[in-house]
Amino acid sequence: MERITRTITPDEDGLTVRRYLRGKLRFSARAVSRLTRAETGILVNGERAFTVRVLHAGDCLQVETGDHRGPKKPLIPGNWPLSILWEDEHFLILDKPAGMTSHASNFDPDAPNVGGALAYLRGDGFVFHPVNRLDRGTSGLMVVAKSGYIHDRFRWMLHSRVFQREYRAICTGRPEPPRGVADLPIGRDERSVVARMVRPDGARAVTEYETLTHNAGAALSMVRLCPRTGRTHQLRVHMAHMGCALLGDWLYGAETPLIARPALHSYRLELCHPVTEERLCVTAPLPEDMRRLAETYFRTGEGNHVDMAGDVSL
């Protein structure tokens, strides 16, 4: 069982265990209640403790962060290739291939999915906690927490300065202006079961965008997209609304023989570790289909260049 260990500082002297768990570690009230029922859920100086205990400077507080119950719906393991770029005892970051869903689908239960692939790699007892989900056709970086507690901590961070996401996309046309912010509300498109659209009564959706390079002859652009909110299909809807639908996006643009899915890749993640508070930056290289397009249309004699390498740094 994973644990968080903290040594109480002089400034924290006098706090009860409950106040420390709720205020410092941000455990939910339900999680604190669950910990008190576990024999080794909360330990102070190696002994079982309850939430009314007063902590003193120098005390060693240990708290379990693992899941105490299984998932509502068991994962079906699948031997599907999955690239894990970074991992510790609290969470992992993977590079999801296009064509793989985040969750198993009720309509196509045998389709490759991240939850099943991780269940196959990690074995019995693995509980799937996806932090940022990607559409089936979107490739790139996903964060998966290893416990409900870490998942909750990431929920506090999503769409903030301590959890920043950057995408690479290839779109039709050229955004005007070439750099800016799309602050456009998104809601359901009543003409479709799955599609969304920009509409005045929708939820606020904010995307920062920047044109990295443009091929006038092919009428294609490589763009950098940074979502500041997390609406369904947000990047695809915003780009289509701007008149620059993603290449290959059959739902909001048009199909093309150049690529068999929307040309969208979760390229870079910069986040604050929810336990150690270290800053972590991970990038994932463009997948083969987008790499081929980038090399064909955006490496020119004019000095245009697209960074396609992956990296991990602290």
Secondary structure, 3 states (H helix, E strand, C coil): CCEEEEECCHHHCCCEHHHHHHHHCCCCHHHHHHHHHCCCCEEECCEECCCCCECCCCCEEEEECCCCCCCCCCCCCCCCCCEEEEECCCEEEEEECCCCECCCCCCCCCCCEHHHHHHHHHCCCCCCEECCCCCCCCEEEEEEECCHHHHHHHHHHCCECCEEEEEEEEEECCCCCCEEEEECCEEECCCCCCCEEECCCCECCEEEEEEEEEECCCCEEEEEEEECCCCCCHHHHHHHHCCCCECCCCCCCCCECCECCCCEEEEEEEEECCCCCCEEEEECCCCHHHHHHHHHHCCCCCCCCCCCCCEEEC
